[in-house]
Amino acid sequence: MTSSLELVAVFAEDGTPLPGRPRGDVRAEGLWHACASILVRSPDGRRVYVHRRTDTKDVYPGLHDCWAGGVLADGEDPDACAERELAEELGVRGVPLTRSFSTRFVDPPIRYFAHVYEVRTDGPFVHQPEEVASGGWMDLDELRVRVDDPEWAVVPDGRALFLEWLARGEG
């Protein structure tokens, strides 16, 4: 369970690291921070693990997401954050992560630098009950269709990152 007092890595708009700030301040003030986002694909690459966020999440509650991940703690490396978040949210450990790209996401007041990864695994998956309500495999082609549907209840950053991932030829 995360705390509003947890220190989060904070950055200037140009990416220069700044002293860490409590998570609550980052949310309330819309400070630039960084996240690791991991796309979990089946070993053959044809399916993506999609989950629904709990209704108690502080950001985008109850929506679907095709990315595991979260914010970098103060002083944390993006690779370490990706490994930590994948283990915390989905219970996946010891699998090689591949860094795909980095980008920015802005949906005021949310502003962050995304470090995007991919992992291929068939689990097993153990959901963190505070963050993940349910989850399961979705065919990559079906996910493409759903992400293109503005009515699908998906997190805005997940939609944006997936579309950029596709545009970069990753899928």
C-alpha positions, 0 to 999 in steps of 0.5 A: 500500500502506498502512502501520500508521504512516500518520497517520489523522484521529482524532475524539472520539465527538462528532465533534470532531477530535483529533490524527492517530494512526498507522493501527496505533493506530487499529485496535488501540485502536478509535479513532473515525476517518472514512472515505469510502465511494463507491457506484459505479453505472452511468450508468443507475443500474441496476447497482452495481460490486461487488468482492471484497477481497483475502485479505490486507486487514487488515479484512474480508479476502476479503469482497464490498463494494459500496463503494469507499473508505477512511480519511481521512488526518490533515488530509484533507477527506472529498471529497478522500479520496473522490476519492483512494480511488476512484482508488486502488482502482478507477482511476476519476478525473475523475468527479463525486462526489455526497455522499449522507449521513453516518452512524456505523458501529460493529463493535467494535473498528471505529468510524468516521464514514462520509461516503457518496458516489455516482458514476455511471460505466462505468469503465474500472476498474483494480483496486488489486492489494493491495486488490481481488481481482476485481470486476464489475457487479451488478444493483441488484435482485440486490444488494438480495437479496444484502445481505438474505441473512445468508449472503452474504459481504459486509463488515458496514459495506458491508451496513449502509451499503447498507441505510441508503442504501436506507432513505433512498430513495437507490436 
